Amino acid sequence: MRSVALTVWFFLNVVMLGMCGYIYLLWLQYWRQISVKNHHPQELTYTQQQPYAEYYDEGDYTTIHPKNGNPLMRVSETHLDKTEKIRLFNFKNKIIARLRQVVMKENSNYGSAKDENPYNVPYRPQAPSNVKSDWVCDMASAVEGFRTLESADVEHRVLAQSIPDTPLFGDDEVFGTCAIISNAATLRNSNLGYLIDQHDLVLRFNNAPTKGYEKDVGSKTTIRILNSQVVTKPQFQFLSSPLYKRLKLLMWDPSNYTSSVNEWIKNPEHNFKKNYISFREANPRSNFHIVHPQYLWRLWDYIQDHTTAHIRRNPPSSGFLGLAMLLPRCSVVNMFEFIPSERMTHRCHYYHEKVDVTCTFGIWHPLAAEKLLMLAANTMTDQTVFHTGFLSIPGYKSPLCAL
């Protein structure tokens, strides 16, 4: 009887010790994970860290200087506590997961009844899993130089005569810092206006206003990219609004993938010709150009060649077009609120109350694939991207591309 009692006692002790050991291991693993998230949030980042900048702490600011000595900007960086860092880390992962989900949904629809292909884009294989991540520098040689229409390209006599003789950018027009400003609602209450206006060049889109929003979006505009709807539809008041005067203008209109320039001009998606000609007649000194339609499809090809899934077969967004246009001319391109910051809402634009979540993640352009590429090329910290509200991409002539 005594031996039985000892056996039971021994068995119970072994069980208790085992349970205590197991609970201890679970507890230890839990606190290790908390410690990693609290103390090393940047070890699990998706974006790259700034490899060519030196940071000088000056109170609540960080001054960034690249090695070539040209100051990029002065960024207000608040000091986040541990809870805020965890929240930011989780927000970043949520955004990236959502972008990837959109890309994979487009990929799953490819070739199905849901797959729309209005521009007759031919089959193009998705990128291999080992595709280059340093796509920006590779883009300099892989995509033919940015092109706008020239008079010699066009058979339409009046339109050909309306195209400016001077190029959109002269050969000597190069810039240190360039800012591309999205129309996103997340710019509201961002207080980024002063920082935006410090850039050498500022690019905006369509009818996005600055008046009344200067605190958040700045007041400086060097160039606007317009889609053909803005030029064509009466509600945008293209011929009369001061929004489109005394600056560079660039318009694009989608063509069939295989159409020639003159086939496209005869049947554009939006009949911009009349208003374009009228604008140029009323403003003969204006620098107003039209994107060569085949260049848009070269950009689309490039995005597909660097995305490991089939993307939507519609032209790239104005934002990606602007990035491709400025990379050869700017030491650095800072893109404001293309990747949504923690200020994200369901509103579409900062200047009206329209609610449409697809403005952020894309429903027509291959926007999610574009944004994942932008994140892969970004050189700013997660705090700058997801809290302050901009990412930074080095131009072709930066030290990174010179290596």
Phi, psi and chi 1 to 4 in degrees:
 res  aa     phi    psi   chi1   chi2   chi3   chi4
   1 MET       -  -41.6 -169.5   72.2 -178.4      -
   2 ARG   -63.7  -38.9 -178.6  171.5  178.3  170.0
   3 SER   -64.4  -36.2   61.7      -      -      -
   4 VAL   -64.6  -45.0  172.5      -      -      -
   5 ALA   -61.2  -42.5      -      -      -      -
   6 LEU   -63.2  -39.3  -73.3  171.9      -      -
   7 THR   -63.2  -44.9  -58.7      -      -      -
   8 VAL   -63.0  -44.6  171.6      -      -      -
   9 TRP   -59.4  -44.0  177.7   83.4      -      -
  10 PHE   -63.8  -42.3  179.6   78.4      -      -
  11 PHE   -63.0  -44.0  176.0   77.8      -      -
  12 LEU   -63.7  -38.2  -69.5  174.7      -      -
  13 ASN   -64.8  -41.9  -85.4  -86.0      -      -
  14 VAL   -61.3  -44.0  168.7      -      -      -
  15 VAL   -61.4  -45.9  169.7      -      -      -
  16 MET   -63.3  -43.7  -70.4  -63.4  -65.1      -
  17 LEU   -62.4  -41.5  -74.7  171.1      -      -
  18 GLY   -62.2  -43.3      -      -      -      -
  19 MET   -64.9  -42.3  -71.2  178.4   64.0      -
  20 CYS   -62.8  -42.4  -70.0      -      -      -
  21 GLY   -62.4  -41.6      -      -      -      -
  22 TYR   -65.1  -43.7 -178.1   71.0      -      -
  23 ILE   -62.9  -39.7  -69.1  170.3      -      -
  24 TYR   -62.5  -42.9  173.5   76.4      -      -
  25 LEU   -63.7  -42.1  -71.5  174.2      -      -
  26 LEU   -61.7  -44.6  -71.2  177.1      -      -
  27 TRP   -60.8  -43.3  176.4   85.3      -      -
  28 LEU   -64.3  -43.4 -173.8   63.3      -      -
  29 GLN   -63.6  -41.3 -177.9   67.9   16.5      -
  30 TYR   -59.9  -48.0  171.1   79.1      -      -
  31 TRP   -72.3  -26.5  -75.5  107.8      -      -
  32 ARG   -64.6  -42.3  -80.7 -179.8  177.6  173.5
  33 GLN   -64.9  -42.7  -70.4  177.3   -7.3      -
  34 ILE   -60.8  -41.4  -66.2  -63.6      -      -
  35 SER   -62.8  -42.2  177.5      -      -      -
  36 VAL   -61.8  -45.4  167.3      -      -      -
  37 LYS   -65.3  -37.7  -72.2 -177.6  178.0 -179.8
  38 ASN   -76.3  -41.9  -76.5  -10.7      -      -
  39 HIS  -101.0  -19.6  -61.9  -69.5      -      -
  40 HIS  -135.8   54.8  -55.1  -73.2      -      -
  41 PRO   -64.3  -25.6   23.8  -33.5      -      -
  42 GLN   -79.9  -10.0  -62.2  -58.5  -34.3      -
  43 GLU   -69.8  -18.0  -71.2 -178.0    1.3      -
  44 LEU  -113.6   26.9  -59.2  175.1      -      -
  45 THR   -74.4  151.6   57.0      -      -      -
  46 TYR   -86.5  -36.3  176.9   85.1      -      -
  47 THR   -84.9  162.0   57.3      -      -      -
  48 GLN   -80.6  158.5  -57.9  171.2    9.6      -
  49 GLN   -90.7  161.2  -60.0  -55.8  -58.8      -
  50 GLN   -66.4  106.7  178.6   65.7  -80.1      -
  51 PRO   -90.7  -13.0   31.3  -31.1      -      -
  52 TYR  -122.8   17.7   62.5   95.9      -      -
  53 ALA  -117.6  151.1      -      -      -      -
  54 GLU  -111.2  137.6  -64.9  178.8    5.0      -
  55 TYR  -109.3  131.3  -65.4   78.3      -      -
  56 TYR  -120.7  113.6  -58.7   91.1      -      -
  57 ASP   -72.8  128.0  -71.1  -27.3      -      -
  58 GLU  -137.1   84.2  -62.7  177.7  -34.3      -
  59 GLY    68.0 -125.2      -      -      -      -
  60 ASP   -91.1   12.8  -69.4  -27.7      -      -
  61 TYR  -119.0  158.7  -66.4   87.3      -      -
  62 THR  -126.7  125.2  -60.6      -      -      -
  63 THR   -98.9  130.6  -57.5      -      -      -
  64 ILE  -111.2  124.6  -56.6  174.9      -      -
  65 HIS  -126.4  120.9  -64.3  -82.7      -      -
  66 PRO   -72.0  166.9   27.0  -31.7      -      -
  67 LYS   -64.9  -21.3  -70.8 -178.4  179.2  178.3
  68 ASN   -79.1    0.7   62.3   11.9      -      -
  69 GLY    87.9   -3.8      -      -      -      -
  70 ASN   -87.8  112.1  179.7   31.7      -      -
  71 PRO   -65.0  134.1   23.0  -32.0      -      -
  72 LEU   -83.0  -53.1  -63.9 -178.4      -      -
  73 MET  -173.0  176.4   66.1 -173.5   56.0      -
  74 ARG  -123.3  115.1 -172.5  173.6  176.7   84.9
  75 VAL  -109.9  127.1 -178.3      -      -      -
  76 SER   -77.5  115.3  177.2      -      -      -
  77 GLU  -118.2  109.2  -72.7  -87.0   -7.9      -
  78 THR   -76.6  153.4   56.2      -      -      -
  79 HIS   -89.7  114.3  -64.0  -72.8      -      -
  80 LEU   -86.6  140.1  -56.4 -178.1      -      -
  81 ASP   -82.9  179.5   61.6   27.7      -      -
  82 LYS   -61.5  -41.6  -67.5  178.2 -178.5 -179.8
  83 THR   -63.1  -42.6  -58.7      -      -      -
  84 GLU   -66.4  -36.3  -70.0  170.6  -34.5      -
  85 LYS   -66.0  -40.2  -73.0  179.3 -179.6  179.2
  86 ILE   -64.8  -43.4  -66.9  172.4      -      -
  87 ARG   -60.9  -42.7 -173.8 -167.7   68.5 -121.1
  88 LEU   -65.0  -41.8 -175.7   69.0      -      -
  89 PHE   -61.1  -43.4  178.6   79.1      -      -
  90 ASN   -68.1  -37.9  -69.5  -26.0      -      -
  91 PHE   -63.6  -44.8  176.3   79.8      -      -
  92 LYS   -57.5  -47.8  177.5 -162.5   74.2  169.4
  93 ASN   -63.5  -34.7  -74.2  -20.9      -      -
  94 LYS   -65.0  -44.0  178.8 -179.6  176.6 -178.7
  95 ILE   -65.4  -46.3  -66.8  -60.7      -      -
  96 ILE   -63.6  -41.2  -68.4  171.2      -      -
  97 ALA   -62.6  -39.6      -      -      -      -
  98 ARG   -65.6  -42.8  177.0   61.4  176.0  150.1
  99 LEU   -61.5  -44.2  -68.9  170.8      -      -
 100 ARG   -65.6  -36.4  -71.3  173.7  174.2  164.8
 101 GLN   -62.3  -42.3 -177.4 -177.3   35.7      -
 102 VAL   -63.2  -44.5  171.3      -      -      -
 103 VAL   -60.4  -44.6  169.8      -      -      -
 104 MET   -69.0  -31.1  -65.2  -45.5  -62.6      -
 105 LYS   -66.2  -43.9 -177.5  177.6  179.5 -179.5
 106 GLU   -61.8  -38.6  -67.4  175.5   -3.1      -
 107 ASN   -64.6  -41.1 -179.7   69.5      -      -
 108 SER   -68.5  -26.5   65.7      -      -      -
 109 ASN   -82.8  -12.1  -71.1  -21.9      -      -
 110 TYR   -60.0  126.2 -168.4   87.9      -      -
 111 GLY    80.0    0.2      -      -      -      -
 112 SER   -94.2 -179.3   70.2      -      -      -
 113 ALA   -64.6  -24.5      -      -      -      -
 114 LYS   -80.8  -11.0  -63.5  179.5 -179.6  178.9
 115 ASP   -81.1  107.5 -179.0   26.4      -      -
 116 GLU   -88.2  137.9  -61.7  178.6   -2.0      -
 117 ASN  -140.0   64.9 -171.6   15.1      -      -
 118 PRO   -67.9  -17.7   25.7  -34.7      -      -
 119 TYR  -105.5   12.2  -55.8  105.2      -      -
 120 ASN    54.0   47.4  -63.5  -45.1      -      -
 121 VAL   -74.8  124.4  179.7      -      -      -
 122 PRO   -70.8  163.5   26.1  -33.8      -      -
 123 TYR   -59.2  135.9  173.4   83.5      -      -
 124 ARG  -138.2  128.2 -165.2  174.6 -174.5   94.0
 125 PRO   -65.4  150.1   23.4  -32.5      -      -
 126 GLN   -71.5  160.3   60.4 -162.5   50.6      -
 127 ALA   -68.9  149.6      -      -      -      -
 128 PRO   -68.5  162.9   25.5  -34.0      -      -
 129 SER   -65.8  -21.0   58.2      -      -      -
 130 ASN   -99.1   26.5   61.4  -14.8      -      -
 131 VAL   -60.1  149.5   65.9      -      -      -
 132 LYS   -60.6  136.7  -75.1 -174.6  177.2 -179.6
 133 SER   -88.3  -23.7   59.7      -      -      -
 134 ASP   -86.8   59.5   56.8  -20.6      -      -
 135 TRP   -69.8  -24.5   61.8  -89.5      -      -
 136 VAL   -62.4  -52.3  172.1      -      -      -
 137 CYS   -66.5  -36.7  -57.3      -      -      -
 138 ASP   -63.8  -31.6 -178.2   45.5      -      -
 139 MET   -64.2  -29.1 -170.6  178.5 -175.9      -
 140 ALA   -57.4  -36.2      -      -      -      -
 141 SER  -100.7  -24.8   56.8      -      -      -
 142 ALA   -80.1  -29.7      -      -      -      -
 143 VAL  -109.4  126.6  178.0      -      -      -
 144 GLU   -58.0  150.7 -174.8 -178.7  -21.7      -
 145 GLY   -51.5  149.2      -      -      -      -
 146 PHE   -51.4  134.6  171.7   72.8      -      -
 147 ARG  -130.6  137.8  -81.3 -157.0   66.6 -168.4
 148 THR  -116.0  164.7   58.9      -      -      -
 149 LEU   -65.1  141.6  -76.3 -175.3      -      -
 150 GLU  -115.7  159.7  -61.2  177.2   -0.9      -
 151 SER   -54.7  -38.4  -61.9      -      -      -
 152 ALA   -67.6  -18.1      -      -      -      -
 153 ASP   -77.7  -17.6  -63.8  -36.1      -      -
 154 VAL  -115.7  128.1 -178.8      -      -      -
 155 GLU   -82.3  -27.5  -67.9  175.8   -4.9      -
 156 HIS   -63.2  109.4 -170.3  -69.5      -      -
 157 ARG   -61.1  -49.5 -177.5  177.7   58.4   82.5
 158 VAL   -66.2  -40.8 -178.9      -      -      -
 159 LEU   -64.1  -42.6 -179.5   60.4      -      -
 160 ALA   -59.8  -39.7      -      -      -      -
 161 GLN   -70.3  -22.1  -69.2  174.0  -12.8      -
 162 SER   -83.6  -18.8  -60.2      -      -      -
 163 ILE   -70.2  128.1  -64.0  173.3      -      -
 164 PRO   -60.5  147.2  -19.4   30.8      -      -
 165 ASP   -75.5  -32.7  -66.4  -30.9      -      -
 166 THR   -81.2  143.1   55.1      -      -      -
 167 PRO   -71.6  165.2   27.2  -33.8      -      -
 168 LEU   -60.1  -42.7 -175.8   65.6      -      -
 169 PHE  -126.1  133.2  -70.6  102.4      -      -
 170 GLY   -74.6  162.5      -      -      -      -
 171 ASP   -60.2  -28.6  -67.7  -21.7      -      -
 172 ASP   -92.4    2.1   59.3  -17.1      -      -
 173 GLU   -85.9   94.3  -75.2 -170.0  -87.1      -
 174 VAL  -125.9  153.4  -68.3      -      -      -
 175 PHE  -134.7  151.7  -53.2   90.5      -      -
 176 GLY   -77.4  -70.4      -      -      -      -
 177 THR  -110.7  133.2   57.5      -      -      -
 178 CYS  -124.1  139.4  -63.5      -      -      -
 179 ALA  -117.0  130.4      -      -      -      -
 180 ILE  -111.9  120.5  -57.3 -179.6      -      -
 181 ILE  -106.6  117.1  -42.6  -56.4      -      -
 182 SER   -72.5  173.0   77.4      -      -      -
 183 ASN   -98.4   14.3  -63.8  -11.0      -      -
 184 ALA   -65.0  146.3      -      -      -      -
 185 ALA   -64.1  -20.6      -      -      -      -
 186 THR   -66.9  -10.2   39.6      -      -      -
 187 LEU   -74.7  -18.8  -79.1  163.3      -      -
 188 ARG   -61.3  134.2  -79.1 -163.4 -166.7 -177.0
 189 ASN    61.6   24.8  -57.8  -43.9      -      -
 190 SER   -85.8  -23.6   66.2      -      -      -
 191 ASN    57.0   33.7  -67.0  -52.2      -      -
 192 LEU   -95.4   -0.3  -71.8  169.1      -      -
 193 GLY   -57.7  -45.9      -      -      -      -
 194 TYR   -61.8  -44.5  175.9   79.0      -      -
 195 LEU   -62.6  -43.0  175.8   60.4      -      -
 196 ILE   -60.1  -43.0  -71.6  169.2      -      -
 197 ASP   -70.0  -11.7  -77.9  -16.5      -      -
 198 GLN   -79.9   -8.5  -57.5  -49.3  -58.3      -
 199 HIS   -76.6  153.2  -71.3   74.0      -      -
 200 ASP   -70.6  -31.8  -59.1  -39.2      -      -
 201 LEU  -137.3  139.2  175.7  147.8      -      -
 202 VAL  -127.3  123.6  177.7      -      -      -
 203 LEU  -108.2  130.4  166.5   62.5      -      -
 204 ARG  -126.2  174.9  -58.9 -176.3 -167.8  -87.0
 205 PHE  -128.0  141.4  -59.8  100.5      -      -
 206 ASN    50.2 -129.0  -65.0  -32.7      -      -
 207 ASN  -102.3   23.4   62.0  -37.8      -      -
 208 ALA   -63.4  121.9      -      -      -      -
 209 PRO   -84.3  161.3   32.4  -34.8      -      -
 210 THR  -113.8  -31.7   56.1      -      -      -
 211 LYS   -61.8  125.2 -171.8  174.6 -178.7  179.9
 212 GLY    90.0  -10.2      -      -      -      -
 213 TYR  -124.7   16.0  -58.9   93.7      -      -
 214 GLU   -56.7  -36.7  -66.3   89.4  -13.9      -
 215 LYS   -59.5  -33.7  178.6  174.9   68.6   72.8
 216 ASP  -100.5  -32.0  -65.7  -32.4      -      -
 217 VAL  -120.3   -3.3  -55.7      -      -      -
 218 GLY    80.6  179.3      -      -      -      -
 219 SER  -122.6  -12.1   58.4      -      -      -
 220 LYS   -82.0  134.7 -179.3  176.7 -178.1  177.6
 221 THR  -139.8  123.9  -53.0      -      -      -
 222 THR   -98.2  -38.6  -46.7      -      -      -
 223 ILE  -150.9  146.8 -179.3  170.6      -      -
 224 ARG  -121.7  137.9  -82.5 -173.9 -171.9  -89.5
 225 ILE  -101.8  127.7  -67.4 -178.7      -      -
 226 LEU  -118.4  136.7  -46.6  173.4      -      -
 227 ASN   -82.5  161.8   64.8   49.3      -      -
 228 SER   -66.3  -18.9   52.5      -      -      -
 229 GLN   -65.2  -39.5  -64.5 -176.1   63.9      -
 230 VAL   -64.2  -39.1  172.3      -      -      -
 231 VAL   -70.7  -29.9  173.6      -      -      -
 232 THR   -96.6  -43.9  -55.2      -      -      -
 233 LYS   -81.0  136.1  -67.1 -175.8  176.0 -178.9
 234 PRO   -59.3  -31.9  -22.8   32.4      -      -
 235 GLN   -64.3  -17.6   63.3  -97.7   36.9      -
 236 PHE   -89.2   -8.1  -64.2  106.2      -      -
 237 GLN    49.8   46.6  -58.6  178.7  -36.2      -
 238 PHE   -60.8  -39.6  175.7   67.8      -      -
 239 LEU   -76.7  -18.6  -65.3  177.6      -      -
 240 SER  -115.9  -22.7   59.4      -      -      -
 241 SER   -71.8  137.1  172.5      -      -      -
 242 PRO   -69.0  -10.9   23.5  -32.8      -      -
 243 LEU   -59.0  -25.6 -151.9   58.6      -      -
 244 TYR  -110.2   16.1  -46.4  108.6      -      -
 245 LYS  -107.2  151.6  -54.1  -68.9  172.4   59.5
 246 ARG    58.9   43.2  -66.8 -178.7  -67.7  -80.5
 247 LEU  -160.5  170.3   71.9  165.5      -      -
 248 LYS   -73.9  141.8  -62.9  177.0 -172.5  -72.9
 249 LEU  -128.9  142.0  -67.0  173.3      -      -
 250 LEU  -137.7  125.8  178.6   67.6      -      -
 251 MET  -114.4  146.6 -171.5 -150.3   76.5      -
 252 TRP  -132.8  150.7   66.8  -87.7      -      -
 253 ASP  -142.0  132.5 -179.1   85.2      -      -
 254 PRO   -72.6  142.4   25.2  -31.5      -      -
 255 SER  -118.1  169.1   72.8      -      -      -
 256 ASN   -61.8  145.9 -169.5  -73.6      -      -
 257 TYR   -55.2  -37.9 -173.7   92.9      -      -
 258 THR  -104.1    3.4   57.5      -      -      -
 259 SER   -68.6  144.3  -69.6      -      -      -
 260 SER   -76.1  167.2   68.8      -      -      -
 261 VAL   -57.6  -45.4  168.3      -      -      -
 262 ASN   -75.4  -29.9  -69.7  -62.9      -      -
 263 GLU   -63.1  -41.8  -72.7  172.1  -21.2      -
 264 TRP   -66.5  -43.8  160.1   67.3      -      -
 265 ILE   -62.3  -34.7  -73.0  174.4      -      -
 266 LYS   -68.0  -27.5  -71.7  177.2 -177.2  176.6
 267 ASN  -142.9   66.4 -172.2   30.0      -      -
 268 PRO   -72.0  164.0   28.7  -35.1      -      -
 269 GLU   -65.4  -40.6 -177.1  148.8  -62.5      -
 270 HIS  -128.0  127.9  -63.6  -81.5      -      -
 271 ASN   -76.0   82.9 -164.0    0.7      -      -
 272 PHE   -82.3  -11.4   61.0   86.3      -      -
 273 LYS   -58.2  -47.3  -64.7 -170.6  -70.0  -69.0
 274 LYS   -59.8  -49.6 -179.7 -179.6  177.2 -179.0
 275 ASN   -70.0  -34.3  -81.6    1.7      -      -
 276 TYR   -62.4  -48.2  179.2   84.6      -      -
 277 ILE   -63.2  -42.9  -67.5  167.5      -      -
 278 SER   -62.8  -41.8  -63.7      -      -      -
 279 PHE   -62.9  -43.9 -174.6   93.5      -      -
 280 ARG   -68.0  -34.6  -72.9  -77.1  -63.3  136.7
 281 GLU   -67.4  -39.3  -72.6  176.0  -12.4      -
 282 ALA   -77.0  -23.9      -      -      -      -
 283 ASN  -132.1   70.6  -55.0  -84.4      -      -
 284 PRO   -63.6  -20.3   21.7  -32.4      -      -
 285 ARG   -94.8    3.5  -61.5 -178.8   64.8 -178.1
 286 SER   -70.1  147.8   61.1      -      -      -
 287 ASN  -102.3   82.3 -165.6  -14.5      -      -
 288 PHE  -123.1  112.6 -177.6   14.2      -      -
 289 HIS  -120.2  166.9  -75.9  -93.9      -      -
 290 ILE  -120.7  131.8  -57.3  169.5      -      -
 291 VAL   -65.9  135.1  177.5      -      -      -
 292 HIS   -63.5  122.8 -164.1  -66.4      -      -
 293 PRO   -62.1  -28.3   22.3  -33.3      -      -
 294 GLN   -72.4  -23.1  -67.9  173.4    0.2      -
 295 TYR   -66.1  -36.9  179.5   76.7      -      -
 296 LEU   -57.7  -40.9  -72.6  173.3      -      -
 297 TRP   -75.6  -27.5  -69.4  116.7      -      -
 298 ARG   -65.4  -38.2  -76.0 -163.1  -65.8  -87.1
 299 LEU   -64.4  -42.4  -81.0 -176.0      -      -
 300 TRP   -59.9  -45.1 -176.7   92.5      -      -
 301 ASP   -56.2  -41.2  -70.9  -20.2      -      -
 302 TYR   -66.3  -42.1 -167.8   80.2      -      -
 303 ILE   -61.4  -44.3  -63.3  169.2      -      -
 304 GLN   -63.6  -39.0  179.9   60.8   89.3      -
 305 ASP   -67.1  -13.4  -71.2  -14.8      -      -
 306 HIS  -120.1   19.3  -73.2   74.4      -      -
 307 THR  -126.1  125.8  -56.8      -      -      -
 308 THR   -84.1   37.3   56.9      -      -      -
 309 ALA  -157.9  158.3      -      -      -      -
 310 HIS   -73.5  130.3  -75.6  115.3      -      -
 311 ILE   -99.6  167.9   63.3  173.7      -      -
 312 ARG   -61.3  137.0 -170.6  178.6  -63.3  -83.7
 313 ARG   -92.1   55.6  -70.4 -172.4  -82.6 -170.9
 314 ASN  -125.4  160.4  -72.3  -23.7      -      -
 315 PRO   -60.3  157.6  -22.3   33.3      -      -
 316 PRO   -61.7  163.8  -18.1   29.9      -      -
 317 SER   -75.1  164.2   68.8      -      -      -
 318 SER   -60.8  -32.9  -65.2      -      -      -
 319 GLY   -63.6  -44.5      -      -      -      -
 320 PHE   -70.7  -35.2 -159.2   84.4      -      -
 321 LEU   -60.4  -45.1  169.7   62.7      -      -
 322 GLY   -62.2  -40.1      -      -      -      -
 323 LEU   -61.8  -47.7  175.8   62.3      -      -
 324 ALA   -62.3  -35.6      -      -      -      -
 325 MET   -69.0  -36.0  176.8 -176.8   69.6      -
 326 LEU   -91.1  -22.8  -66.6 -177.4      -      -
 327 LEU   -53.7  -38.6  -76.6  172.9      -      -
 328 PRO   -74.3  -12.2  -13.6   28.3      -      -
 329 ARG  -112.6   -9.7  -60.6 -164.4  166.8  -87.0
 330 CYS  -122.1  142.0  -53.9      -      -      -
 331 SER   -66.4  -36.4  -63.9      -      -      -
 332 VAL  -149.4  142.4   64.9      -      -      -
 333 VAL  -116.2  118.9  179.3      -      -      -
 334 ASN  -102.4  123.5  -63.1  -48.8      -      -
 335 MET  -108.9  115.1  -53.5 -171.0   73.1      -
 336 PHE   -93.3  119.3  -73.2   78.3      -      -
 337 GLU    58.4   35.3  -70.7  -65.2   -4.6      -
 338 PHE   -81.0  -37.7  -80.0   82.9      -      -
 339 ILE   -95.4  122.1  -53.7  -59.3      -      -
 340 PRO   -63.8  136.8   20.8  -31.3      -      -
 341 SER   -87.6 -176.3   70.3      -      -      -
 342 GLU   -64.2  -10.1  -68.4 -178.2  -61.0      -
 343 ARG   -80.8    5.7  -67.5 -177.9  -65.6  -87.5
 344 MET   -56.3  134.7 -174.2  176.4   70.0      -
 345 THR  -130.6 -176.6   71.9      -      -      -
 346 HIS   -86.9   -3.5  -68.2  -58.2      -      -
 347 ARG   -70.4  156.5  -70.3 -165.1  -50.8  -87.3
 348 CYS   -91.5  -51.2 -165.8      -      -      -
 349 HIS  -124.7  155.4  -60.5  138.7      -      -
 350 TYR   -72.4  -16.1   67.5   82.4      -      -
 351 TYR  -106.6    3.6   47.0   88.0      -      -
 352 HIS  -155.5  176.3   61.4   60.5      -      -
 353 GLU   -98.1   10.8  -59.8  -60.1  -34.6      -
 354 LYS   -57.1  133.4  176.1 -177.0  176.6 -177.6
 355 VAL  -105.5  121.5  173.1      -      -      -
 356 ASP  -165.7  102.3 -172.6   -8.2      -      -
 357 VAL   -67.0  -21.5   71.2      -      -      -
 358 THR   -68.6  -16.4   62.4      -      -      -
 359 CYS   -63.1  -29.9  -67.4      -      -      -
 360 THR   -83.7  -43.0  -60.6      -      -      -
 361 PHE  -107.4   -7.7  -63.2  102.9      -      -
 362 GLY    95.0  137.7      -      -      -      -
 363 ILE  -137.6  -16.0 -166.2  172.1      -      -
 364 TRP  -121.5  -55.7 -164.5   80.7      -      -
 365 HIS   -74.7  160.4  -58.5  -70.5      -      -
 366 PRO   -77.0   57.6   28.2  -34.0      -      -
 367 LEU   -67.3  -40.6 -161.3   59.2      -      -
 368 ALA   -63.6  -42.1      -      -      -      -
 369 ALA   -63.2  -40.0      -      -      -      -
 370 GLU   -61.1  -44.8  -66.2  175.1    6.8      -
 371 LYS   -68.9  -34.6  -68.5 -173.5  177.7 -171.4
 372 LEU   -66.1  -36.4  -72.2  171.9      -      -
 373 LEU   -64.9  -43.1  -76.6  175.9      -      -
 374 MET   -59.0  -43.4  -68.1  172.1 -170.7      -
 375 LEU   -63.3  -37.4  -82.4  169.7      -      -
 376 ALA   -65.6  -29.0      -      -      -      -
 377 ALA   -93.9   -9.5      -      -      -      -
 378 ASN   -63.3  142.2  169.1   55.0      -      -
 379 THR  -116.2    7.1   56.5      -      -      -
 380 MET   -95.0  163.2  -75.5  -64.7  178.0      -
 381 THR   -72.6  162.6   64.3      -      -      -
 382 ASP   -60.1  -35.1  -71.4  -19.0      -      -
 383 GLN   -62.9  -41.5 -178.7  175.4  -24.1      -
 384 THR   -66.1  -41.1  -58.8      -      -      -
 385 VAL   -72.1  -52.0  176.1      -      -      -
 386 PHE   -97.2  -12.1  -63.6   99.4      -      -
 387 HIS  -111.3  -56.3 -178.9   73.7      -      -
 388 THR   -70.0  -48.6  -53.1      -      -      -
 389 GLY   120.7   25.1      -      -      -      -
 390 PHE  -151.6  155.1   70.5   93.8      -      -
 391 LEU  -117.1  165.0   57.0   80.8      -      -
 392 SER  -131.1  131.6 -174.0      -      -      -
 393 ILE  -126.8  125.7  -62.0  177.5      -      -
 394 PRO   -71.1  143.7   25.3  -33.0      -      -
 395 GLY   -77.0  174.1      -      -      -      -
 396 TYR   -59.1  -32.1  -65.8  166.7      -      -
 397 LYS   -93.9   10.1  -62.8  178.9 -178.3  178.4
 398 SER   -73.5  163.0   72.1      -      -      -
 399 PRO   -56.7  -31.2  -26.1   34.3      -      -
 400 LEU   -64.5  -42.7  -72.7 -178.3      -      -
 401 CYS   -79.9  -16.4  -73.5      -      -      -
 402 ALA   -81.1  -14.9      -      -      -      -
 403 LEU   -68.0      -  -64.7  176.4      -      -
